Each structure stands twice: as C-alpha cells, then as structure tokens.
Amino acid sequence: MRVDAGFDWDALVDWTLDHGLQGLENLALIPGQAGAAPIQNIGAYGVEVGKFIAAVRLRLPGGCRRPADGRACGFGYRDSVFKREPDRRIVTAIELRLPRSGATNLAYAGLSEELAAMGGLTPTPRNA
Ligand SMILES: Cc1cc2nc3c(=O)[nH]c(=O)nc-3n(C[C@H](O)[C@H](O)[C@H](O)COP(=O)(O)OP(=O)(O)OC[C@H]3O[C@@H](n4cnc5c(N)ncnc54)[C@H](O)[C@@H]3O)c2cc1C
C-alpha cells in the first residue's frame, strides 16, 4: 500500500488493522506523520517500520522524483540514510508491504512479562 507522507501515523496503524493488515500494531500511538516514519526508522516494542517498507518515494533537489527501494534506505536502530543525510530528499510517500496473517510480535521483554502476569493472554493484532 502507498501512503502519502502527510498521513497521520497512528491513524494509518488503525486503518491497516481495520482492513486486516498486520505488522504495525506494535507501532500504534507513535506521534507524527507517515513521511517521518522512515527518517529515524520508527520502532517500538521490538518492531521497526523498516521491516515493512517496500519503497520510499522521494523528491530530490532540483525537483526530480525517485522511489528508493526499501533495501537502499539503510535502516538501522532509529536510523536511516535519510537521517544521516538530512536536506537531501523530501519523502512524499511510503510504500508498505504488510501481511494479512501471522502472529503479533510479543517477543519484547516488557510485553511478554506483562502478558504472563495477566494470565498468558494471546492478544489479536487489533487489541494488542
Ligand atoms: C510522546 C512521544 C512518543 C514517541 N514514541 C516514539 C516511539 O515509540 N518510537 C519512535 O521511533 N519514535 C517515537 N517518538 C518520536 C516521534 O514520534 C517520531 O520521530 C516521529 O516519526 C516524528 O514524526 P513527525 O511527523 O512529528 O516528524 P518531525 O518531528 O517533524 O520530524 C522528524 C525528522 O524527520 C524529518 N522529516 C519529517 N517529515 C519528513 C519528510 N516528509 N521528508 C523528509 N524529512 C522529513 C524532519 O526534518 C526531522 O528531521 C515519540 C515522540 C513523542 C513526542
């Protein structure tokens, strides 16, 4: 799916869950816009957005447009090529590839401990 840079990130997470798409649930409630998500490779509770970014659509100096393949984004922990080279590109949209099935990532220590304390619940992506 392609998302315009100005789309609210948390509203996007909600939209994906409403439409049966998974993967972003751990990144709910992170404030900001979709276009900022790849800049620092937003992450939370053991999940980073870079895992789901297929491409980032860019406007370069001079006005030309170019998509960057996800693998060319240099994603690292709260890091990307965009963060290392600020002022070189404007993100105009991101393209995400999200699964329609699969387990929610509950591996993050704080999450698994809290769920164990709650009696070993296995939440769905929507209520995670
Ligand atoms: C309460 C709170 C909780 C947070 N929790 C988390 C968290 O759990 N995980 C996490 O990773 N972050 C977290 N953050 C940080 C923040 O939410 C993210 O960095 C988010 O991506 C910022 O989005 P923004 O639209 O406000 O970007 P801004 O803060 O406006 O910009 C961030 C940077 O990205 C650049 N930028 C923004 N949009 C574009 C664009 N379209 N093209 C090119 N460059 C652009 C800006 O120039 C700037 O350098 C949190 C922040 C707050 C205040």
PDBQT file of the ligand as one rigid body, heavy atoms in Angstrom, charges set to zero:
ROOT
HETATM    1  C1  LIG A 201       5.302  11.152  23.240  1.00  0.00    +0.000 C 
HETATM    2  C2  LIG A 201       6.213  10.674  22.141  1.00  0.00    +0.000 A 
HETATM    3  C3  LIG A 201       6.390   9.321  21.971  1.00  0.00    +0.000 A 
HETATM    4  C4  LIG A 201       7.231   8.844  20.967  1.00  0.00    +0.000 A 
HETATM    5  N1  LIG A 201       7.433   7.498  20.844  1.00  0.00    +0.000 NA
HETATM    6  C5  LIG A 201       8.256   7.033  19.871  1.00  0.00    +0.000 A 
HETATM    7  C6  LIG A 201       8.473   5.624  19.741  1.00  0.00    +0.000 A 
HETATM    8  O1  LIG A 201       7.944   4.796  20.489  1.00  0.00    +0.000 OA
HETATM    9  N2  LIG A 201       9.286   5.209  18.726  1.00  0.00    +0.000 N 
HETATM   10  C7  LIG A 201       9.890   6.082  17.875  1.00  0.00    +0.000 A 
HETATM   11  O2  LIG A 201      10.610   5.621  16.973  1.00  0.00    +0.000 OA
HETATM   12  N3  LIG A 201       9.704   7.425  17.985  1.00  0.00    +0.000 NA
HETATM   13  C8  LIG A 201       8.907   7.909  18.962  1.00  0.00    +0.000 A 
HETATM   14  N4  LIG A 201       8.734   9.264  19.094  1.00  0.00    +0.000 N 
HETATM   15  C9  LIG A 201       9.379  10.168  18.143  1.00  0.00    +0.000 C 
HETATM   16  C10 LIG A 201       8.434  10.661  17.010  1.00  0.00    +0.000 C 
HETATM   17  O3  LIG A 201       7.118  10.252  17.211  1.00  0.00    +0.000 OA
HETATM   18  C11 LIG A 201       8.932  10.121  15.661  1.00  0.00    +0.000 C 
HETATM   19  O4  LIG A 201      10.239  10.557  15.409  1.00  0.00    +0.000 OA
HETATM   20  C12 LIG A 201       8.005  10.566  14.502  1.00  0.00    +0.000 C 
HETATM   21  O5  LIG A 201       8.389   9.889  13.317  1.00  0.00    +0.000 OA
HETATM   22  C13 LIG A 201       8.045  12.067  14.312  1.00  0.00    +0.000 C 
HETATM   23  O6  LIG A 201       7.073  12.397  13.323  1.00  0.00    +0.000 OA
HETATM   24  P1  LIG A 201       6.792  13.922  12.915  1.00  0.00    +0.000 P 
HETATM   25  O7  LIG A 201       5.848  13.893  11.753  1.00  0.00    +0.000 OA
HETATM   26  O8  LIG A 201       6.423  14.694  14.138  1.00  0.00    +0.000 OA
HETATM   27  O9  LIG A 201       8.244  14.372  12.404  1.00  0.00    +0.000 OA
HETATM   28  P2  LIG A 201       9.126  15.626  12.848  1.00  0.00    +0.000 P 
HETATM   29  O10 LIG A 201       9.449  15.501  14.315  1.00  0.00    +0.000 OA
HETATM   30  O11 LIG A 201       8.511  16.862  12.344  1.00  0.00    +0.000 OA
HETATM   31  O12 LIG A 201      10.446  15.329  12.010  1.00  0.00    +0.000 OA
HETATM   32  C14 LIG A 201      11.385  14.358  12.410  1.00  0.00    +0.000 C 
HETATM   33  C15 LIG A 201      12.551  14.418  11.424  1.00  0.00    +0.000 C 
HETATM   34  O13 LIG A 201      12.124  13.887  10.167  1.00  0.00    +0.000 OA
HETATM   35  C16 LIG A 201      12.264  14.874   9.140  1.00  0.00    +0.000 C 
HETATM   36  N5  LIG A 201      11.074  14.743   8.277  1.00  0.00    +0.000 N 
HETATM   37  C17 LIG A 201       9.781  14.705   8.679  1.00  0.00    +0.000 A 
HETATM   38  N6  LIG A 201       8.956  14.526   7.623  1.00  0.00    +0.000 NA
HETATM   39  C18 LIG A 201       9.773  14.426   6.532  1.00  0.00    +0.000 A 
HETATM   40  C19 LIG A 201       9.527  14.232   5.121  1.00  0.00    +0.000 A 
HETATM   41  N7  LIG A 201       8.277  14.087   4.620  1.00  0.00    +0.000 N 
HETATM   42  N8  LIG A 201      10.596  14.199   4.287  1.00  0.00    +0.000 NA
HETATM   43  C20 LIG A 201      11.868  14.350   4.759  1.00  0.00    +0.000 A 
HETATM   44  N9  LIG A 201      12.166  14.526   6.081  1.00  0.00    +0.000 NA
HETATM   45  C21 LIG A 201      11.117  14.569   6.939  1.00  0.00    +0.000 A 
HETATM   46  C22 LIG A 201      12.327  16.221   9.839  1.00  0.00    +0.000 C 
HETATM   47  O14 LIG A 201      13.032  17.170   9.087  1.00  0.00    +0.000 OA
HETATM   48  C23 LIG A 201      13.075  15.841  11.125  1.00  0.00    +0.000 C 
HETATM   49  O15 LIG A 201      14.442  15.750  10.890  1.00  0.00    +0.000 OA
HETATM   50  C24 LIG A 201       7.899   9.749  20.099  1.00  0.00    +0.000 A 
HETATM   51  C25 LIG A 201       7.681  11.134  20.260  1.00  0.00    +0.000 A 
HETATM   52  C26 LIG A 201       6.853  11.582  21.266  1.00  0.00    +0.000 A 
HETATM   53  C27 LIG A 201       6.650  13.064  21.418  1.00  0.00    +0.000 C 
ENDROOT
TORSDOF 0
